[in-house]
Every structure is written in structure tokens, then in C-alpha cells.
Amino acid sequence: MGQEFKINDCGEIIREKLPKKRNVIFRVIIGIFGLVCIIIAFPFIVGMIRYGEGIPGDNLGDYFDNRILVWHNGKRGYIDRLGREVIPIKYDAIDYFSGYNQMIVCENDKWGLLDYEGNVIIPIVYDKTVSFLQQNYCVAIKDGKAGVIDKHNNEIVSFAHDPETLCCYEELGIIVCDRQGRVGAFNFNKKIIIPFVYSRIGYFNNIGKAIAIKNGKYGIIDNKGNVVVDFLYDEMGDYGECYIGDDRLISMRKKNRWGFIDDNGNEIILPQYEEVRDFFGDWAPVKKNGKWGFIDEQGKIIIDLIYDDLYSYGEHSATVSKAGKEIEINRP
């Protein structure tokens, strides 16, 4: 069969090929495929239209395994691709952690955990969020008091403690808490590891050291209960946060002057400054005679102490002021 062409009204051949049968077949296939997609997606779209009443937050529309987060009448839940509720749309907040088979949920200002199917793992009775991502224990708060629970909601530490004090360090094997007005720690077998003689214990760093306060003086202890740095100082840590970084010097105050020690108690920079801030990278701001500048980890002045105010600083730059003018300076 010869090739077919279009002819216009003047009898001229239009050099445009007519569609071949295979092109028609291809278009039919595409049309059928599109129709199937619409049929499959239609219930899902209807479900979104039905339940999607607004934007409660950045996670609206979070999607996993053919499920999507939706919002209806101020409540959140999940629907499947057929528009059916798979996690009831009744929660005030919900967050799914892929790979951990758990959802943090809030209902009537109480928090708990669900599994992938919506079954309750941890009852929704706690004042704040609870989760078990890479750990077996979790600090929870109930009726204003803190305790520790495991993945099966067994009570490891009773709900009788100050939420600001109770900390669970699973990797270090200790639980820090208060007892009769003093702070100490025991292990998961309830054996006392750190005696309850401190008024405060800060956060333990990755190598198991923390700032502690005893009789109004600051020192450093480890997670075995040993005193690493004697209680000689009137204050330690930037802004009194009682936190030790893993690889930086620690600010300390003796009487009215500040300096820096390492986590073994060696005074690297003697107390001589009116104010200091913690090291960021390998420099720290210090104040002397009313003026700010910067020192390195050996105590050498690398930015002269000539600035009136310190606004902010990072690893490579800082914002200061001089004679009322704001200035950006860089680390040398």
C-alpha cells in the first residue's frame, strides 16, 4: 500500500504524514493508562478533599506506604489511597517516625505512642512527648512529675521526681534524679552510683563527665561517681548552664574573675577576666577593663580587647560594637 498524504482545497499535496495505526494504538494505550490512574487515585483525591480542611503545620500531607496525613475538624489522622481512615482522625498532633514503627500522638493535651497499625503502644496519659527511637528507656512526665518508662510502659523510675532534674543516660548506664532535696544517680538495677549529696548535676557529655554543685561550689564528676575536678569554683559553664562540651575548655569563676580549665581540672587560662563566653571552635570572647576581645585556646589574645559590646559570635566571625557603631569582625 502506498504512503498517504493530505491534499488541500487547491489540490496541492501537504507533506505531512497522516497518523499511522501504531500511533493510534499508542494513544489508546496512553489513554487507558491515564484512565486507570484516575480510577485508582479518585478515592484518594476524594479522601483528601473530604478531610483536608486546612494546613495545620508543615507535616500536612506526610506520606508513607500509601498513607497520607490529613486534617479534619481540627484533628489529624491518616487515610489510605482508597480514602479510608487507617489511623483515626482524632488526634491533636501526630508524627510518624519511619523505620521505628511508632507514632507520637497527642489527644486532649496528653501524649502517647501508636504503632504502624494505630495500636496503642504507650498509653496517651503523659504531659509531654514520649519516644523510643534508638533507646529502650524514656523520661516521661505525668501529672507534673517525672519518671522513666521502658518500651512496654513498665515503670522503671516512679513518677515522683522534678522534671528539671531527672535525666536518663542509657549509654552511660545511669539515671540522674532528685531525692529529698539532693541530686545523685543510680543504675538500672537501682544501685546508687553517684551519692545524693549534690544540689545540681549538669548534663553529662559523651565521655561521661558533668559539672556538679556541692555546698555552693562547682566541680566536675564522672558517671562512676568520681570527683574529677575538686569543688573549688564559684561558677562554671557559660551563663551557668552547667554543660561540658566534648572537646573544649570550660569557663570557671573564682571570686570575681573568670578563666578556663580543661575537664581534668588543669587551669589553662588563669582567672583574670571580668566576663567570658565559651569557646566556639578555637576562639572565645573575653572582657577586661570593660572592653571585649578574643583569645585562643592557649590564652593568647588574637583580637585586641577594644570593643564596647559583644552581640554575637560564631566559629569564624563575630558582631561587636565600638563607639556606638556595630562592626563585623573575622577570626584571624
C-alpha positions in Angstrom: 0.0 0.0 0.0 1.3 3.4 -0.9 2.0 6.2 1.5 -0.9 8.5 2.3 -0.8 12.3 2.2 -3.2 15.2 2.9 -4.4 17.3 -0.1 -5.6 20.9 0.4 -8.5 22.6 -1.4 -6.3 23.6 -4.4 -5.2 20.0 -5.0 -1.7 20.5 -3.5 -0.1 17.8 -1.6 0.6 18.6 2.1 3.8 17.0 3.0 2.5 15.9 6.4 2.1 12.3 7.1 -1.2 11.0 8.3 -1.1 9.2 11.7 -0.1 5.7 11.3 -2.1 2.9 13.0 0.7 2.3 15.5 0.4 5.9 16.7 -3.3 5.5 17.2 -2.7 2.3 19.2 -0.1 4.1 21.3 -2.5 6.9 22.1 -5.2 4.4 23.0 -2.8 2.7 25.4 -1.8 6.0 27.0 -5.5 6.9 27.3 -6.3 3.6 29.0 -3.3 4.0 31.4 -4.4 7.5 32.3 -8.0 6.3 33.0 -6.7 3.6 35.2 -4.6 6.1 37.2 -7.6 8.3 37.6 -9.7 5.4 38.8 -7.0 4.4 41.3 -6.4 7.9 42.5 -10.0 9.0 42.6 -10.9 7.6 46.1 -7.6 9.1 47.4 -8.4 12.5 46.0 -11.9 12.3 47.4 -10.5 11.5 50.8 -8.1 14.5 50.6 -11.0 16.8 49.6 -13.1 15.4 52.4 -10.5 15.5 55.2 -8.0 18.2 54.1 -9.5 21.3 55.7 -6.5 23.4 56.1 -2.8 23.5 56.8 -2.2 22.6 60.5 1.6 22.6 60.0 4.5 21.7 57.8 3.7 18.0 58.1 0.3 18.1 56.5 0.4 15.6 53.7 3.2 13.5 55.1 3.1 10.3 53.1 4.3 6.8 53.8 3.3 3.3 52.5 0.2 4.6 50.6 -1.0 6.6 53.6 -1.2 10.4 54.0 -1.6 12.7 56.9 -4.9 14.7 56.8 -6.7 17.2 59.0 -10.5 17.2 59.7 -12.4 19.3 62.2 -9.1 20.3 63.8 -7.9 16.7 64.2 -5.2 14.7 62.5 -5.0 11.1 61.3 -4.0 9.0 58.2 -6.1 7.8 55.3 -5.1 5.2 52.7 -5.2 5.5 48.9 -8.9 4.5 49.0 -9.7 7.4 51.3 -10.4 5.1 54.3 -9.2 6.1 57.8 -6.4 3.8 58.8 -5.3 5.9 61.8 -8.4 7.6 63.3 -8.7 11.3 62.6 -9.0 12.3 66.3 -5.5 13.4 67.4 -4.4 17.0 68.1 -0.9 16.2 66.9 0.7 13.2 65.2 4.2 12.5 64.0 5.4 9.2 62.3 9.0 8.0 62.6 9.8 5.9 59.5 11.8 2.8 60.4 10.8 2.8 64.0 7.2 1.7 63.7 6.0 4.4 66.1 3.8 7.5 66.0 3.9 10.2 68.7 0.3 11.4 69.2 -1.4 14.0 71.3 -5.1 13.7 72.4 -6.7 16.2 74.9 -3.2 17.6 75.8 -1.9 14.1 76.7 0.8 12.2 74.8 1.5 8.6 73.9 2.7 6.2 71.2 1.0 4.2 68.5 2.4 1.6 66.2 2.1 1.4 62.4 -1.4 0.0 62.6 -2.6 2.6 65.1 -2.5 0.3 68.1 -1.6 2.0 71.4 2.0 1.1 72.4 2.3 3.7 75.2 -1.0 4.9 76.8 -1.9 8.5 75.9 -1.6 9.8 79.5 1.7 11.7 79.6 2.1 15.5 79.8 4.9 15.7 77.2 6.0 13.7 74.2 7.5 10.2 74.7 9.5 8.3 72.1 11.8 5.3 71.8 13.9 5.8 68.6 17.2 4.3 69.5 16.8 3.7 73.2 15.0 1.3 75.5 14.0 3.8 78.1 12.4 7.2 78.1 11.8 10.0 80.6 8.1 10.8 80.8 6.1 13.3 82.8 2.7 12.6 84.3 0.7 14.9 86.5 3.7 17.3 86.7 6.1 14.7 88.0 8.9 12.9 86.0 9.6 9.2 85.8 11.2 6.6 83.5 9.4 4.0 81.5 10.5 1.3 79.1 9.1 0.3 75.7 6.4 -1.7 77.3 5.3 1.1 79.6 6.8 -0.6 82.6 7.7 2.0 85.3 11.4 1.9 85.9 11.6 5.1 88.0 8.5 6.2 89.8 6.7 9.4 88.9 7.9 11.4 91.9 10.7 13.5 90.6 11.4 17.0 89.4 11.3 17.1 85.6 14.2 19.6 85.6 16.4 17.1 87.4 15.5 13.7 86.1 17.8 12.5 83.2 18.2 9.1 81.7 21.6 8.3 80.3 21.1 4.8 78.8 24.5 4.8 77.1 26.2 5.6 80.4 24.1 3.3 82.5 22.8 5.9 84.9 19.7 7.8 85.8 20.1 11.2 87.5 17.3 12.3 89.8 16.5 14.1 93.0 15.8 12.6 96.3 14.9 14.5 99.5 16.2 17.7 98.0 19.5 16.4 96.8 20.6 15.1 93.4 22.5 11.9 92.6 22.2 8.9 90.3 21.6 5.1 90.3 22.0 2.4 87.7 19.2 0.4 86.1 19.4 -2.1 88.9 18.6 0.7 91.4 22.1 0.7 92.8 23.3 4.1 93.8 26.3 5.1 91.7 26.5 8.9 92.4 25.7 9.7 96.0 22.8 12.1 96.6 24.9 14.9 98.0 24.7 17.5 95.2 22.3 20.4 94.8 22.6 20.2 91.0 24.2 17.9 88.4 24.5 19.2 84.8 24.3 17.3 81.6 26.8 14.5 81.1 28.9 14.7 77.9 29.7 11.8 75.7 32.7 10.8 77.8 30.7 10.7 81.0 31.7 14.0 82.7 29.4 16.6 84.2 29.5 19.8 86.2 28.0 19.5 89.6 27.3 21.8 92.5 28.0 20.9 96.2 27.8 23.3 99.1 27.6 26.2 96.7 30.8 25.3 94.9 31.3 23.9 91.4 33.3 20.9 90.3 33.2 18.0 87.8 32.2 14.4 88.4 32.1 11.4 86.1 29.4 8.8 85.6 31.0 6.4 88.1 30.6 9.0 90.9 34.3 10.0 91.0 35.2 13.6 91.6 37.3 14.7 88.6 37.7 18.4 89.4 37.5 19.5 93.1 34.7 21.8 94.2 36.7 25.0 94.2 34.9 27.3 91.9 32.1 29.9 92.4 30.7 29.3 88.9 31.3 27.1 85.9 29.9 27.0 82.4 28.6 29.7 80.1 25.6 31.5 81.5 25.5 29.0 84.4 24.3 26.2 82.1 26.5 23.6 83.8 27.3 21.9 80.5 30.6 20.5 79.3 31.4 20.2 75.6 33.2 17.1 74.4 36.4 18.9 73.3 36.5 22.4 74.6 37.7 24.3 77.6 35.3 25.1 80.4 34.8 28.6 81.7 35.1 29.0 85.5 34.9 31.8 88.0 36.9 32.3 91.2 35.6 35.2 93.2 35.1 37.9 90.6 37.4 36.8 87.8 36.9 34.2 85.0 39.3 31.8 83.3 39.2 28.4 81.7 40.1 24.8 82.8 40.1 21.5 80.9 37.9 18.7 82.1 40.6 17.3 84.2 40.8 20.5 86.3 44.0 21.9 84.8 43.8 25.7 84.8 44.7 26.5 81.2 43.8 30.2 81.3 44.1 31.7 84.8 41.1 33.7 86.2 41.7 37.3 85.1 38.7 38.4 83.1 35.5 40.2 84.1 33.4 38.2 81.7 34.0 35.3 79.3 31.9 33.3 76.9 32.5 29.6 76.0 34.9 28.7 73.1 33.3 28.4 69.7 35.8 26.5 67.6 39.2 27.6 68.8 38.4 31.2 70.0 36.4 32.7 72.8 35.3 36.3 73.7 36.7 37.8 76.9 36.2 41.1 78.7 38.7 43.0 80.7 38.7 46.7 81.9 35.3 47.0 80.3 36.4 46.0 76.8 35.8 42.9 74.7 38.2 40.9 72.6 39.1 37.3 71.7 41.6 34.7 72.9 42.7 31.3 71.5 42.8 28.1 73.5 46.3 28.9 74.8 45.1 32.2 76.2 46.8 34.3 73.5 44.9 37.5 72.6 44.1 37.2 68.9 41.6 40.1 68.7 42.5 43.1 70.8 40.3 44.0 73.8 39.0 47.3 72.3 35.3 46.7 71.8 32.4 48.1 73.9 29.9 45.3 73.4 29.7 41.7 72.1 26.5 40.9 70.2 27.1 37.5 68.7 29.9 35.2 67.6 30.4 32.0 65.7 33.3 29.8 64.6 34.7 32.3 62.1 33.2 35.8 62.8 31.6 38.0 65.5 29.5 41.1 65.7 30.7 43.7 68.2 30.4 47.4 68.7 32.8 50.3 69.2 31.9 54.0 69.8 28.3 53.1 69.1 29.0 51.5 65.7 28.2 47.9 65.0 31.1 46.0 63.4 31.6 42.6 61.9 35.0 41.1 62.6 36.6 37.8 61.4 38.8 35.4 63.2 42.4 35.9 62.1 
